Structures are given as C-alpha cells and as structure tokens.
C-alpha cells in the first residue's frame, strides 16, 4: 500500500553502478514495522547501457532513465514515481546501517510537527575500514534556522549530513525537490528544509558514506572556488528568501 511505503530514491551514473549491489544488501537488511515496506526508485542520470545490468531483480525496485542533468535533477525526476508518505535518500555508492529506516520512520510517525530527520555518518574507506566524525550535534530536535546558522559560521559546512535525509514527501514536493545545481544540491535542500520546518538528528549511525576516487565530491570541479562560491550564494539566497516571506510548512 502506497500510504505505508517508504520511497527510497537513488540517483546513479555509470561509474557508481557496481555499488548498487551493496546498497541493495543494506536495504534488504532493513526491518520495518508490520504493514510497512520500501520501494527503491533508481533513477539513472543519463540513458546508457552501463547501469541497468547492476539493478537488482526485485519487485520492490523500479528503474528509470532520463536526460543527464546531475544528481539533483535525477532525484527530482524520481519523485514522479514516489507515492508513499516518506522519501529516504540513498546515494548509489552508500549503504544504510541496520535499523536506519525504522528509526527514521518512528521519529516522523511519532511527531507530526517534524518534517525531516538526519543521522550520523560513518565514512567507508577504500580498505573497508570506517571513520567517524567527532563533532556531531546532540541527539534531538533541530529547530528551524539552526542548520543555516551553523553552515554560515563554519565555511558552508552543515553539522548534519544531507545524504541521510528522511523527509515527508509532500514537504519535499512543496520545496521543488533538489536544487538545480551541479553540486551541493542536497545541501541546498537541507537548508531549505531547516528554514521552513523543524527536523531531528539521531546520533545512531544511519549511513556508511563511501569514499572512493570516482565519487563526485572527489573531483576537482567540486572544489573550484568560483563555482563553489556561486553555489553557496544561491543556496543562502534561497534560504534567506524563505525567511523573508516567512514561509512555514504546517504539517
């Protein structure tokens, strides 16, 4: 039933396609309350032949392709196939930790005022070891504006990771999905969510964030100062516009 389904959205391009198998294993290992299930929407950023052989054969998975436009465009296109009340982000090269979906679901089901959740992240290094981050915030609610304030004060680095987002689908649609940026599109969404809705952070690890040479954030264009400054400027301007118009999402 769509009203008791979590839509897991994954954008993928050819270099990351071999990691879909590990992402799938982490999804299969999730345990959800009775009556709930997940639907994995895999959206290729492009229309080649390299990704489809890596898509697992499971009736809970749908695979779609489209014109290349970056991960934000791919994820937003995937929303066309999301019909459940919640959307979970899962990048193609990452893995959910055991219990992550159930924890996210329990938080939003218990508090209608919450619009989104995030969780701690472990970096998954090329040798298979993991590394944590020692400056995560305390477990608990995140009031509107807190992420934006921290992001501006810490060289445009948020204190919670957008790759762990679990969000109400209607709220995600109201914000237009992911920003149309070549990178940092998920950070832009996170700041927009934090401007219009309270969230929650859980200190239990919810994601293994793979570090590998082919990931987009490891490429030189991602750290180009001119482009980065422009991305940060439009992300901040968007959040500021939400505040100026006093936009809030009643849940």
C-alpha positions as CSV (number, residue, x, y, z in Angstrom):
1,X,0.0,0.0,0.0
2,X,1.4,3.4,-1.0
3,X,0.3,5.0,2.2
4,X,2.5,2.7,4.2
5,X,5.6,2.7,2.0
6,X,8.9,4.5,2.2
7,X,10.2,5.6,-1.2
8,X,14.0,5.3,-1.3
9,X,15.4,7.5,-4.1
10,X,18.8,6.8,-5.6
11,X,20.4,8.8,-8.4
12,X,23.1,6.8,-10.3
13,X,25.5,7.2,-13.1
14,X,27.7,4.6,-14.8
15,X,30.8,4.8,-12.5
16,X,28.8,4.2,-9.4
17,X,26.6,1.4,-10.8
18,X,28.6,-1.5,-9.4
19,X,28.0,-0.3,-5.9
20,X,24.2,-0.7,-6.2
21,X,24.6,-4.3,-5.1
22,X,25.9,-3.2,-1.7
23,X,23.2,-0.5,-1.4
24,X,20.6,-3.2,-2.1
25,X,22.0,-5.6,0.6
26,X,21.7,-2.8,3.1
27,X,18.0,-2.2,2.1
28,X,17.1,-5.9,2.2
29,X,18.5,-6.0,5.8
30,X,16.2,-3.2,7.0
31,X,13.4,-4.3,9.4
32,X,10.2,-2.2,9.3
33,X,7.0,-2.2,11.4
34,X,4.3,-4.6,10.3
35,X,2.5,-3.3,7.2
36,X,5.4,-1.1,6.1
37,X,7.7,-1.7,3.1
38,X,10.2,0.2,1.0
39,X,10.1,1.0,-2.7
40,X,13.5,1.6,-4.3
41,X,13.4,4.1,-7.1
42,X,16.7,4.0,-9.1
43,X,17.0,6.9,-11.5
44,X,19.9,6.9,-13.9
45,X,21.4,10.3,-14.7
46,X,21.5,9.5,-18.4
47,X,20.3,6.9,-20.9
48,X,23.2,4.5,-21.4
49,X,23.5,0.7,-21.1
50,X,26.0,0.5,-18.3
51,X,23.7,0.9,-15.3
52,X,20.8,-1.5,-15.9
53,X,22.8,-4.7,-15.6
54,X,23.6,-3.7,-12.0
55,X,19.9,-3.1,-11.0
56,X,18.8,-6.0,-8.7
57,X,15.8,-8.1,-9.7
58,X,13.3,-7.3,-7.1
59,X,9.6,-6.3,-7.5
60,X,10.2,-3.5,-4.9
61,X,12.6,-1.8,-7.3
62,X,11.8,0.4,-10.3
63,X,14.5,1.6,-12.6
64,X,14.2,4.7,-14.8
65,X,16.4,6.7,-17.1
66,X,16.4,10.3,-18.3
67,X,18.5,13.1,-19.9
68,X,21.6,13.8,-17.9
69,X,21.4,16.8,-15.6
70,X,23.2,15.8,-12.4
71,X,22.1,14.0,-9.2
72,X,19.6,16.7,-8.2
73,X,17.8,16.5,-11.4
74,X,17.8,12.7,-11.3
75,X,16.4,12.6,-7.8
76,X,13.7,15.1,-8.6
77,X,12.7,13.2,-11.7
78,X,12.4,10.1,-9.5
79,X,9.8,11.9,-7.4
80,X,7.4,11.2,-10.3
81,X,7.3,7.5,-9.1
82,X,7.2,8.2,-5.4
83,X,3.7,7.8,-3.9
84,X,4.3,7.0,-0.2
85,X,4.2,9.5,2.6
86,X,8.0,9.5,3.1
87,X,11.1,9.7,1.0
88,X,14.6,8.4,2.0
89,X,17.7,9.4,0.2
90,X,20.3,6.7,-0.6
91,X,23.2,7.5,-2.9
92,X,24.2,4.7,-5.2
93,X,27.6,4.2,-3.5
94,X,26.4,4.4,0.1
95,X,24.8,1.8,2.4
96,X,22.2,2.1,5.2
97,X,23.1,0.8,8.6
98,X,20.8,-1.8,10.3
99,X,17.6,-0.2,11.7
100,X,18.1,3.1,9.9
101,X,14.8,3.2,8.1
102,X,12.8,2.1,11.2
103,X,14.4,4.8,13.3
104,X,13.6,7.5,10.8
105,X,10.1,6.3,10.4
106,X,9.4,6.1,14.1
107,X,10.5,9.7,14.6
108,X,8.2,11.2,12.0
109,X,5.3,8.9,12.8
110,X,5.5,9.9,16.4
111,X,5.7,13.7,15.9
112,X,3.6,15.3,13.1
113,X,5.4,18.6,13.6
114,X,8.7,17.1,12.3
115,X,9.3,17.4,8.6
116,X,12.6,15.6,8.3
117,X,15.4,13.6,10.0
118,X,19.1,13.1,9.6
119,X,21.6,10.8,11.4
120,X,25.3,10.2,12.0
121,X,27.5,9.0,9.2
122,X,30.5,6.7,9.1
123,X,32.9,7.2,6.2
124,X,33.5,3.8,4.4
125,X,37.1,3.9,3.3
126,X,38.6,2.1,0.3
127,X,40.2,-0.6,2.6
128,X,36.9,-1.4,4.2
129,X,37.5,0.4,7.4
130,X,35.3,3.1,8.7
131,X,35.9,6.5,10.3
132,X,33.5,8.7,12.3
133,X,33.1,12.4,12.9
134,X,33.6,13.7,16.4
135,X,31.6,17.0,16.1
136,X,28.1,15.8,15.6
137,X,25.3,17.7,17.4
138,X,23.4,16.2,20.3
139,X,20.6,13.8,19.7
140,X,17.3,15.5,19.4
141,X,15.2,18.2,17.6
142,X,16.8,20.7,15.2
143,X,14.9,24.0,15.3
144,X,14.3,26.0,12.2
145,X,17.3,28.1,11.3
146,X,19.9,26.1,13.3
147,X,21.5,24.3,10.3
148,X,21.6,27.5,8.3
149,X,23.3,29.4,11.1
150,X,25.9,26.7,11.7
151,X,26.5,26.4,7.9
152,X,27.3,30.1,7.5
153,X,29.5,30.1,10.6
154,X,31.6,27.1,9.6
155,X,32.7,27.8,6.0
156,X,29.5,26.5,4.5
157,X,29.6,23.1,6.2
158,X,26.4,21.8,7.8
159,X,26.6,20.0,11.1
160,X,24.3,17.2,9.8
161,X,24.7,15.2,6.6
162,X,22.1,15.7,3.7
163,X,22.9,12.2,2.4
164,X,21.0,10.8,5.4
165,X,17.8,12.7,4.8
166,X,14.4,11.1,5.5
167,X,11.6,13.6,4.7
168,X,7.9,13.9,4.2
169,X,7.2,13.6,0.5
170,X,4.6,16.4,0.5
171,X,7.2,18.8,2.1
172,X,9.8,17.7,-0.4
173,X,7.5,18.4,-3.3
174,X,6.5,21.8,-1.8
175,X,10.1,22.8,-1.9
176,X,10.6,21.7,-5.5
177,X,12.8,18.7,-4.8
178,X,16.5,19.1,-5.1
179,X,18.1,22.3,-6.2
180,X,19.2,22.6,-9.9
181,X,22.9,22.9,-9.1
182,X,25.9,21.0,-10.4
183,X,26.8,20.0,-6.8
184,X,25.7,20.8,-3.3
185,X,22.1,20.3,-4.4
186,X,21.4,18.2,-1.4
187,X,22.8,20.8,0.9
188,X,20.5,23.3,-0.7
189,X,17.6,21.1,0.1
190,X,18.7,20.6,3.6
191,X,18.9,24.3,4.3
192,X,15.5,24.9,2.7
193,X,14.0,22.2,4.9
194,X,15.6,23.7,8.0
195,X,14.3,27.1,7.1
196,X,10.6,26.0,6.8
197,X,10.3,23.0,9.2
198,X,11.8,21.6,12.4
199,X,13.8,18.4,12.0
200,X,15.5,15.8,14.1
201,X,19.1,14.4,14.4
202,X,19.8,11.0,15.8
203,X,23.3,10.1,17.0
204,X,22.9,6.5,16.0
205,X,24.8,5.8,12.8
206,X,22.5,5.7,9.9
207,X,24.7,5.6,6.8
208,X,28.0,4.2,5.5
209,X,29.3,7.0,3.3
210,X,31.7,5.5,0.7
211,X,34.9,7.3,-0.1
212,X,36.3,6.4,-3.5
213,X,38.2,8.2,-6.3
214,X,35.2,8.3,-8.6
215,X,32.7,10.0,-6.3
216,X,31.6,13.4,-7.5
217,X,32.8,15.2,-4.4
218,X,36.4,13.9,-5.1
219,X,36.6,15.6,-8.5
220,X,38.4,18.9,-9.0
221,X,35.3,20.9,-10.3
222,X,33.6,20.3,-6.9
223,X,36.2,22.4,-5.1
224,X,36.6,25.1,-7.8
225,X,36.4,28.3,-5.8
226,X,34.4,30.3,-8.4
227,X,31.7,27.7,-8.8
228,X,31.6,26.8,-5.1
229,X,31.1,30.5,-4.2
230,X,28.3,30.7,-6.7
231,X,26.6,27.5,-5.3
232,X,26.8,28.7,-1.8
233,X,25.5,32.2,-2.7
234,X,22.3,30.8,-4.4
235,X,21.8,28.3,-1.5
236,X,22.0,31.0,1.0
237,X,19.8,33.4,-1.0
238,X,17.1,30.7,-1.3
239,X,17.1,30.1,2.5
240,X,17.0,33.9,3.1
241,X,14.0,34.3,0.7
242,X,12.1,31.6,2.6
243,X,12.7,33.6,5.8
244,X,11.8,36.9,4.2
245,X,8.5,35.6,3.1
246,X,8.0,33.8,6.4
247,X,7.3,30.6,4.7
248,X,6.5,27.7,7.0
249,X,5.1,24.3,6.2
250,X,2.2,23.4,8.5
251,X,2.4,19.6,8.9
